Amino acid sequence: MKINTDSKKIEELLARNTEKIIERESLLKKLKSGKRLRIKHGLDPTGSKIHIGRAIQFRKLKRFQELGHQIVLIIGDFTAQIGDASDKQAMRKPLSENEIKENMKDYERQIGKILDMKKVEVRYNSEWLAKLSIKELLSLAMYFTTQQMIQRRNFKERWDQGKPIGVHELTYPLFQGYDSVAVKADVEIGGSDQLFNLKIGRDIQKMFGQLPQDIITSKMLSGLDGRKMSTSWGNVVTIIDKPNDMYGKIMSMKDELIPQYFELCTDIVLSEVEKIKKDLKFQKLNPRDAKARLASEIVKIYYFPKAAQKAEEEFNKVFKEKELPSKIPAIKIKEKRLNILDLLVRTKLVGSKAEAKRLVLQKGVKINREVQDDWKKEVETKKGLIIQIGKRKFVKLV
């Protein structure tokens, strides 16, 4: 495949969603040389679903792929057993091999929503890291100091707060750096929280006589509530959410996040994003209308225009016209009566009775459109009963 060296496309690639480039001049020279570059990106299978914050990096990889470069995707089946400490305020729980296998079994299908997986070189870092001897690991470690590792912002904060820092955590950057040697990376893409690890990769490549990879770090996306995007906080949109759920989640986000999501999660040109930002600031654009367009643009990326249109129609039907959704999941309950907390758990609307109780007390539960505020209530489980949690979760008894 011929490499596209068009200056305008290269500048667009480097400008959008980019936090930092190391080394920019070196990277520009490589991109204009016509050489097919090896563009590395690694991800640890710490969860089973990829959210749109992680997708920012895959969308950057897509631009490189469109220019004809070789994407090298490294799935960290070995490093996930250690846990990346980047931006973590406590030691991560190491994952078992079974958990890792379960998490990563659907990764390629999900990433295929963005990249042409037929052209991607997929590697698993257990291929080389599991074969490293203790002598080889010590040889790597000798080139770095404990001070270098501890000076990382999150390690320093944990040190100052008296929180434990595992010795195994200090080895993670060495393993990620060695990945770059193993695949002979010309460029590595990562989040801004990964910069330390990516720079270690440059150093290790030099140790092995390779030219150091150039680095592009992408901007980080906030979660729907303004905090860091985290599956454990439930403030994420995943790239395999159903169109209606994806659309509804975007519509629920904080208004101040709208410009950030337009920039990082859509293909709308940056000049238009700036106009949206100004129109919102000077109240020329209603935030709800901006979110509706944003939600539509994001659904189009991971599905198709018709799905976005249907999701918008469904959202308006439920939230503007106050009608019930067109399709409500159905479930059969054998018992004639159940305590409301047991009912919410049995219908799988919540994961625990504690969560169910909290939602009832917060008046976040409706039965046949009526708000429920008594967590001790016994409910007659009649056919046709519609139970609702929040604004988007419904179940119908059959």
KEVEX-698684 format. One line per field, with one value per residue (C-alpha): residue in three letters; x, y, z; residue number from 1. Coordinates in pm, 1 decimal. Layout:
<nodes>
res: c(ala, ...)
east: c(X, ...)
north: c(Y, ...)
up: c(Z, ...)
n: c(NUM, ...)
</nodes>
This chain:
<nodes>
res: c(met, lys, ile, asn, thr, asp, ser, lys, lys, ile, glu, glu, leu, leu, ala, arg, asn, thr, glu, lys, ile, ile, glu, arg, glu, ser, leu, leu, lys, lys, leu, lys, ser, gly, lys, arg, leu, arg, ile, lys, his, gly, leu, asp, pro, thr, gly, ser, lys, ile, his, ile, gly, arg, ala, ile, gln, phe, arg, lys, leu, lys, arg, phe, gln, glu, leu, gly, his, gln, ile, val, leu, ile, ile, gly, asp, phe, thr, ala, gln, ile, gly, asp, ala, ser, asp, lys, gln, ala, met, arg, lys, pro, leu, ser, glu, asn, glu, ile, lys, glu, asn, met, lys, asp, tyr, glu, arg, gln, ile, gly, lys, ile, leu, asp, met, lys, lys, val, glu, val, arg, tyr, asn, ser, glu, trp, leu, ala, lys, leu, ser, ile, lys, glu, leu, leu, ser, leu, ala, met, tyr, phe, thr, thr, gln, gln, met, ile, gln, arg, arg, asn, phe, lys, glu, arg, trp, asp, gln, gly, lys, pro, ile, gly, val, his, glu, leu, thr, tyr, pro, leu, phe, gln, gly, tyr, asp, ser, val, ala, val, lys, ala, asp, val, glu, ile, gly, gly, ser, asp, gln, leu, phe, asn, leu, lys, ile, gly, arg, asp, ile, gln, lys, met, phe, gly, gln, leu, pro, gln, asp, ile, ile, thr, ser, lys, met, leu, ser, gly, leu, asp, gly, arg, lys, met, ser, thr, ser, trp, gly, asn, val, val, thr, ile, ile, asp, lys, pro, asn, asp, met, tyr, gly, lys, ile, met, ser, met, lys, asp, glu, leu, ile, pro, gln, tyr, phe, glu, leu, cys, thr, asp, ile, val, leu, ser, glu, val, glu, lys, ile, lys, lys, asp, leu, lys, phe, gln, lys, leu, asn, pro, arg, asp, ala, lys, ala, arg, leu, ala, ser, glu, ile, val, lys, ile, tyr, tyr, phe, pro, lys, ala, ala, gln, lys, ala, glu, glu, glu, phe, asn, lys, val, phe, lys, glu, lys, glu, leu, pro, ser, lys, ile, pro, ala, ile, lys, ile, lys, glu, lys, arg, leu, asn, ile, leu, asp, leu, leu, val, arg, thr, lys, leu, val, gly, ser, lys, ala, glu, ala, lys, arg, leu, val, leu, gln, lys, gly, val, lys, ile, asn, arg, glu, val, gln, asp, asp, trp, lys, lys, glu, val, glu, thr, lys, lys, gly, leu, ile, ile, gln, ile, gly, lys, arg, lys, phe, val, lys, leu, val)
east: c(0.0, 132.2, 202.7, 12.4, 251.7, 4.7, 116.1, -238.4, -348.4, -34.8, -95.0, -457.1, -339.5, -92.4, -319.4, -646.9, -686.9, -311.9, -171.2, 202.1, 440.1, 794.7, 984.0, 770.1, 1039.6, 1152.4, 795.4, 722.9, 1033.2, 928.3, 573.6, 695.3, 961.9, 718.8, 836.8, 571.3, 592.3, 511.5, 261.7, 239.5, -46.6, -91.8, -389.4, -427.8, -750.0, -852.6, -1219.3, -1435.5, -1568.6, -1385.4, -1524.3, -1519.0, -1236.4, -1006.8, -1146.6, -979.3, -647.1, -793.2, -938.7, -589.9, -456.2, -723.2, -577.5, -234.8, -392.9, -564.6, -224.2, -98.1, 102.8, 117.1, -76.9, 72.5, -177.8, -30.2, -274.6, -112.8, -210.4, 115.9, 127.7, -237.6, -123.6, 90.3, -136.8, -34.9, 9.7, -35.1, -271.8, -369.9, -398.5, -373.4, -231.0, -440.9, -567.4, -372.7, -593.9, -593.0, -524.7, -890.6, -1009.6, -772.1, -890.6, -1254.2, -1195.2, -1006.5, -1214.0, -1424.6, -1155.5, -1082.7, -1451.1, -1491.3, -1175.2, -1294.7, -1565.7, -1281.9, -985.0, -963.7, -853.1, -748.2, -461.0, -370.7, -82.0, -215.5, 39.8, 17.6, 305.2, 322.7, 496.4, 819.2, 769.8, 691.3, 1026.6, 1237.6, 1482.5, 1555.3, 1899.1, 1744.4, 1495.7, 1775.6, 1972.5, 1677.5, 1629.3, 1995.9, 1952.0, 1687.7, 1669.3, 1407.4, 1405.3, 1296.3, 999.8, 899.4, 905.3, 601.5, 317.9, 86.6, 369.3, 487.6, 134.7, 102.8, 445.6, 352.9, 21.1, 185.0, 3.3, 181.0, 370.2, 433.6, 779.0, 599.9, 446.9, 795.0, 859.4, 556.1, 721.0, 1014.5, 784.0, 585.6, 911.8, 1041.1, 723.7, 851.9, 1178.4, 996.1, 784.4, 1043.1, 801.7, 861.2, 580.7, 374.8, 28.8, -102.4, -306.5, -146.2, -134.3, 98.3, 374.5, 619.6, 589.2, 619.5, 939.7, 1085.9, 1021.2, 1246.8, 1526.9, 1501.1, 1502.5, 1830.1, 1973.5, 1897.2, 2044.2, 1709.0, 1611.2, 1382.3, 1012.7, 839.0, 543.8, 195.4, -17.1, -388.2, -606.1, -806.7, -1186.1, -1385.1, -1665.3, -2027.6, -2032.7, -1709.3, -1490.3, -1233.8, -1406.4, -1426.2, -1635.7, -1650.5, -1817.9, -2065.7, -1990.2, -1881.8, -2015.3, -1881.4, -1842.2, -2072.1, -2353.0, -2676.7, -2761.3, -3049.7, -2831.9, -2540.8, -2767.2, -2938.2, -2609.1, -2474.8, -2796.7, -2746.8, -2394.9, -2296.8, -2344.1, -1989.5, -1846.6, -2017.7, -1723.6, -1473.7, -1684.2, -1733.5, -1356.9, -1244.8, -1528.7, -1653.0, -1517.2, -1664.7, -1399.2, -1233.3, -1343.3, -1704.0, -1633.3, -1502.6, -1823.7, -2034.3, -1825.0, -1879.0, -2249.6, -2292.5, -2095.3, -2303.7, -2630.2, -2690.3, -2717.2, -2934.9, -2721.0, -2995.3, -2981.1, -2601.0, -2617.9, -2873.6, -2634.5, -2340.1, -2527.8, -2627.5, -2269.7, -2130.6, -2393.1, -2319.2, -1950.5, -2011.1, -2327.5, -2478.8, -2695.6, -3026.9, -2947.0, -2874.9, -3204.8, -3400.0, -3220.6, -3312.8, -3677.3, -3690.5, -3529.9, -3775.8, -4066.0, -3968.5, -3830.0, -4011.3, -4344.9, -4332.7, -4430.1, -4298.7, -4012.9, -4111.2, -3928.6, -3921.6, -3736.4, -3980.6, -3930.6, -4140.4, -4170.8, -4319.7, -4402.8, -4738.4, -4593.1, -4241.5, -4077.9, -3985.0, -3612.2, -3629.1, -3829.5, -3567.4, -3292.2, -3490.6, -3562.2, -3187.1, -3252.5, -3003.7, -2718.6, -2801.3, -3071.1, -2852.8, -2848.1, -3223.2, -3289.2, -3075.1, -3264.1, -3604.6, -3503.9, -3379.1, -3715.2, -3545.1, -3786.7, -4126.8, -4388.8, -4648.1, -4523.0, -4573.9, -4271.2, -4194.0, -4053.7, -4123.9, -3847.9, -4052.1, -4343.5, -4484.0, -4558.4, -4819.0, -4635.1, -4917.1, -4864.4, -4806.8, -4644.9, -4378.8, -4086.9, -3855.8, -3516.3, -3401.4, -3478.9, -3362.2, -3403.7, -3737.7, -3868.9, -4214.1, -4356.4, -4515.7)
north: c(0.0, 341.5, 577.8, 907.3, 1195.6, 1479.1, 1763.4, 1875.6, 1527.4, 1485.8, 1817.9, 1721.7, 1388.9, 1555.9, 1840.9, 1679.3, 1537.1, 1558.9, 1651.1, 1614.2, 1494.0, 1366.6, 1435.0, 1639.9, 1716.7, 1354.9, 1235.1, 1485.3, 1372.0, 1007.4, 1077.4, 1268.0, 1011.7, 768.3, 486.6, 260.5, 318.9, 74.7, 249.2, 78.8, 93.7, -127.6, -198.7, -418.5, -622.1, -490.1, -473.9, -636.7, -320.8, -34.2, 309.5, 613.9, 766.9, 480.0, 498.1, 840.2, 660.3, 403.9, 685.8, 839.6, 502.0, 498.0, 818.0, 652.9, 346.7, 562.4, 707.8, 353.9, 285.4, -44.9, -50.3, -284.4, -354.2, -510.2, -675.3, -687.0, -1033.9, -1045.5, -688.5, -702.6, -951.3, -671.7, -372.3, -35.4, 218.6, 518.3, 767.2, 516.7, 627.7, 274.9, -62.5, -234.2, -580.1, -819.7, -1007.9, -1384.0, -1549.7, -1652.1, -1294.7, -1166.0, -1421.7, -1339.9, -965.1, -975.9, -1232.3, -960.7, -692.4, -742.7, -721.0, -399.6, -238.5, -346.5, -80.5, 170.8, -1.2, -233.5, -536.7, -725.6, -478.8, -467.8, -669.1, -803.4, -922.7, -1047.2, -937.6, -1273.2, -1384.1, -1219.2, -1105.5, -1454.5, -1567.8, -1299.5, -1450.0, -1295.8, -1201.2, -1016.7, -836.6, -725.2, -604.2, -382.4, -257.6, -157.3, 131.6, 300.0, 427.1, 395.9, 776.8, 794.3, 570.2, 728.3, 1078.4, 991.8, 1217.1, 939.3, 747.7, 1065.6, 1134.9, 780.5, 806.3, 1136.4, 989.1, 677.5, 451.9, 131.0, 113.2, -241.2, -336.7, -512.6, -176.5, -35.5, -304.7, -217.0, 66.1, -164.8, -427.5, -173.9, -26.5, -369.4, -417.2, -137.9, -326.4, -651.4, -500.2, -242.1, 49.6, 371.3, 557.3, 485.4, 624.8, 650.7, 859.2, 1156.7, 948.3, 706.4, 956.7, 823.7, 466.8, 576.4, 769.7, 465.6, 279.1, 525.1, 465.8, 87.6, 95.9, 291.4, 25.0, -235.4, -29.6, 75.5, 426.9, 564.2, 572.0, 904.3, 955.8, 1100.4, 1132.3, 1200.4, 1421.9, 1253.0, 1247.8, 1325.6, 1095.4, 1197.8, 1345.3, 1541.6, 1296.1, 1068.8, 822.4, 496.1, 184.5, 143.1, 486.4, 411.4, 740.5, 581.1, 532.9, 214.7, 167.3, -137.0, 31.0, -4.6, 306.9, 406.7, 370.9, 553.4, 839.5, 859.6, 862.0, 1152.7, 1345.1, 1297.0, 1442.7, 1770.5, 2072.3, 2202.1, 1884.2, 1936.4, 2111.7, 1853.1, 1565.1, 1734.2, 1775.7, 1435.3, 1203.5, 1327.5, 1404.8, 1755.6, 2004.1, 2199.2, 2536.6, 2426.5, 2291.3, 2637.1, 2794.5, 2552.6, 2642.4, 3017.4, 2978.4, 2784.7, 3044.7, 3336.2, 3137.5, 3135.1, 2757.2, 2557.4, 2290.5, 2033.6, 2093.0, 2071.7, 1741.0, 1604.6, 1669.6, 1535.2, 1215.7, 1167.8, 1217.6, 964.4, 699.3, 742.5, 666.0, 331.7, 231.7, 417.9, 726.4, 537.6, 404.8, 759.1, 882.0, 601.2, 662.6, 1031.2, 950.2, 701.8, 947.8, 1223.2, 981.8, 885.3, 1212.9, 1486.3, 1321.1, 1116.6, 793.8, 448.6, 304.8, 105.4, -203.1, -291.3, -603.0, -863.0, -1087.6, -1350.5, -1363.8, -1675.0, -1521.7, -1344.3, -1080.5, -956.2, -690.8, -401.6, -449.5, -818.6, -732.2, -486.5, -743.4, -1027.4, -817.8, -739.3, -366.7, -342.0, -554.8, -560.8, -486.7, -209.6, -35.9, -91.8, 64.9, 366.5, 422.5, 394.6, 645.3, 878.7, 840.3, 692.0, 398.5, 402.8, 130.9, 199.3, 560.1, 614.2, 709.1, 460.4, 583.4, 293.5, 33.6, -203.2, -211.1, -543.4, -536.9, -752.4, -892.8, -868.5, -918.1, -591.4, -419.5, -174.2, -103.9, 188.5, 284.1, 638.1, 767.5, 486.3, 144.7, -33.8, -387.3, -529.7, -830.6, -1098.7)
up: c(0.0, -98.1, 192.4, 184.0, 258.7, 205.1, 437.2, 515.8, 624.1, 832.9, 1010.6, 1078.5, 1218.5, 1452.9, 1562.6, 1663.0, 2014.3, 2073.3, 2413.5, 2345.5, 2072.2, 2134.2, 1903.5, 1663.3, 1404.0, 1397.3, 1353.0, 1074.7, 890.6, 921.0, 804.2, 499.2, 408.6, 245.8, 473.8, 617.9, 993.5, 1270.3, 1497.8, 1836.6, 2082.0, 2385.2, 2605.7, 2908.2, 2923.2, 3267.0, 3161.9, 2897.0, 2728.7, 2559.4, 2639.2, 2414.6, 2617.6, 2518.7, 2166.6, 2121.0, 2078.5, 1838.4, 1631.4, 1615.7, 1502.1, 1233.1, 1085.6, 1066.7, 908.0, 646.8, 553.4, 492.4, 806.7, 995.8, 1320.6, 1581.7, 1856.5, 2169.2, 2405.0, 2747.2, 2859.9, 3059.6, 3192.0, 3302.3, 3566.8, 3715.5, 3665.1, 3524.3, 3803.1, 3570.5, 3733.9, 4004.3, 4367.5, 4507.1, 4405.9, 4141.9, 4212.0, 3985.7, 3740.5, 3707.5, 3372.2, 3348.4, 3412.7, 3145.7, 2890.2, 2965.4, 2932.8, 2605.5, 2415.8, 2249.1, 2210.1, 1842.0, 1747.1, 1945.0, 1804.5, 1458.6, 1490.4, 1441.0, 1273.8, 974.5, 1175.6, 861.4, 831.3, 1202.7, 1345.1, 1675.7, 1931.4, 2290.1, 2509.8, 2686.7, 2363.0, 2479.0, 2839.7, 2970.1, 2828.1, 2999.3, 3245.2, 3585.6, 3452.7, 3156.5, 3380.5, 3613.9, 3312.3, 3217.6, 3573.1, 3612.8, 3369.3, 3586.9, 3942.3, 4212.3, 4230.1, 3864.8, 3938.0, 4269.7, 4118.7, 3908.0, 4024.3, 4146.2, 4316.7, 4487.3, 4612.9, 4746.8, 4909.9, 5079.8, 5197.6, 5335.5, 5087.4, 4978.3, 4648.7, 4530.6, 4400.0, 4113.5, 4011.4, 3950.7, 3688.3, 3474.9, 3274.5, 3198.4, 3051.3, 2848.6, 2722.5, 2625.1, 2418.3, 2192.6, 2142.9, 2065.5, 1787.6, 1667.7, 1711.3, 1518.1, 1695.8, 2007.2, 2080.6, 2436.3, 2676.7, 2850.6, 3171.5, 2989.1, 2906.6, 3166.8, 3037.5, 2674.8, 2744.6, 2922.2, 2596.7, 2411.3, 2663.1, 2640.1, 2260.7, 2273.0, 2506.8, 2238.1, 1955.6, 1806.0, 1706.7, 1980.2, 1901.1, 1865.0, 2097.5, 2064.1, 2376.3, 2339.4, 2553.8, 2828.2, 2820.8, 3135.9, 3244.6, 3199.0, 3550.9, 3513.8, 3705.1, 3540.4, 3308.9, 3503.3, 3460.2, 3839.2, 3868.5, 3590.7, 3413.0, 3086.1, 2736.7, 2579.4, 2205.8, 2220.7, 2412.6, 2219.8, 2013.0, 2242.8, 2552.6, 2391.1, 2284.8, 2625.7, 2817.2, 2611.3, 2671.0, 3047.4, 3059.9, 3226.3, 2998.8, 3052.0, 2893.5, 2556.0, 2376.1, 2505.4, 2374.7, 2035.9, 2001.4, 2127.0, 2025.2, 1686.2, 1340.0, 1328.4, 1210.6, 1490.6, 1354.3, 1392.1, 1741.9, 1834.9, 1702.6, 1910.2, 2214.7, 2161.7, 2088.9, 2412.9, 2608.4, 2479.0, 2503.9, 2128.2, 2138.5, 2376.9, 2554.6, 2494.0, 2118.4, 2125.4, 2313.6, 2068.5, 1781.0, 1979.8, 2068.5, 1707.0, 1580.2, 1827.8, 1750.5, 1376.6, 1433.9, 1604.5, 1419.0, 1122.2, 1049.7, 1060.6, 1409.7, 1526.7, 1384.7, 1554.6, 1886.3, 1869.3, 1793.6, 2082.0, 2322.3, 2229.0, 2262.9, 2618.7, 2753.3, 2563.0, 2495.8, 2820.1, 2641.6, 2722.1, 2513.1, 2202.8, 2329.7, 2700.0, 2823.2, 2956.6, 3256.7, 3430.9, 3810.7, 3975.4, 4313.1, 4346.7, 4579.3, 4648.7, 4859.9, 4629.9, 4696.7, 4608.7, 4297.3, 4173.2, 4224.7, 4064.7, 3753.9, 3734.7, 3735.0, 4022.8, 4145.2, 4516.8, 4772.3, 4915.5, 4576.2, 4541.6, 4883.1, 4797.9, 4471.9, 4642.5, 4911.5, 4636.6, 4459.4, 4155.6, 4122.9, 3951.4, 3916.9, 3645.9, 3635.5, 4011.7, 4224.5, 4501.4, 4833.7, 5071.9, 5060.8, 5279.4, 5035.0, 4911.2, 4538.7, 4365.3, 4061.7, 3809.5, 3437.1, 3254.4, 3553.4, 3431.7, 3662.6, 3591.4, 3735.0, 3663.2, 3316.7, 3091.5, 3255.7, 3214.9, 3272.0, 3205.9, 3391.3, 3173.2)
n: c(1, 2, 3, 4, 5, 6, 7, 8, 9, 10, 11, 12, 13, 14, 15, 16, 17, 18, 19, 20, 21, 22, 23, 24, 25, 26, 27, 28, 29, 30, 31, 32, 33, 34, 35, 36, 37, 38, 39, 40, 41, 42, 43, 44, 45, 46, 47, 48, 49, 50, 51, 52, 53, 54, 55, 56, 57, 58, 59, 60, 61, 62, 63, 64, 65, 66, 67, 68, 69, 70, 71, 72, 73, 74, 75, 76, 77, 78, 79, 80, 81, 82, 83, 84, 85, 86, 87, 88, 89, 90, 91, 92, 93, 94, 95, 96, 97, 98, 99, 100, 101, 102, 103, 104, 105, 106, 107, 108, 109, 110, 111, 112, 113, 114, 115, 116, 117, 118, 119, 120, 121, 122, 123, 124, 125, 126, 127, 128, 129, 130, 131, 132, 133, 134, 135, 136, 137, 138, 139, 140, 141, 142, 143, 144, 145, 146, 147, 148, 149, 150, 151, 152, 153, 154, 155, 156, 157, 158, 159, 160, 161, 162, 163, 164, 165, 166, 167, 168, 169, 170, 171, 172, 173, 174, 175, 176, 177, 178, 179, 180, 181, 182, 183, 184, 185, 186, 187, 188, 189, 190, 191, 192, 193, 194, 195, 196, 197, 198, 199, 200, 201, 202, 203, 204, 205, 206, 207, 208, 209, 210, 211, 212, 213, 214, 215, 216, 217, 218, 219, 220, 221, 222, 223, 224, 225, 226, 227, 228, 229, 230, 231, 232, 233, 234, 235, 236, 237, 238, 239, 240, 241, 242, 243, 244, 245, 246, 247, 248, 249, 250, 251, 252, 253, 254, 255, 256, 257, 258, 259, 260, 261, 262, 263, 264, 265, 266, 267, 268, 269, 270, 271, 272, 273, 274, 275, 276, 277, 278, 279, 280, 281, 282, 283, 284, 285, 286, 287, 288, 289, 290, 291, 292, 293, 294, 295, 296, 297, 298, 299, 300, 301, 302, 303, 304, 305, 306, 307, 308, 309, 310, 311, 312, 313, 314, 315, 316, 317, 318, 319, 320, 321, 322, 323, 324, 325, 326, 327, 328, 329, 330, 331, 332, 333, 334, 335, 336, 337, 338, 339, 340, 341, 342, 343, 344, 345, 346, 347, 348, 349, 350, 351, 352, 353, 354, 355, 356, 357, 358, 359, 360, 361, 362, 363, 364, 365, 366, 367, 368, 369, 370, 371, 372, 373, 374, 375, 376, 377, 378, 379, 380, 381, 382, 383, 384, 385, 386, 387, 388, 389, 390, 391, 392, 393, 394, 395, 396, 397, 398)
</nodes>
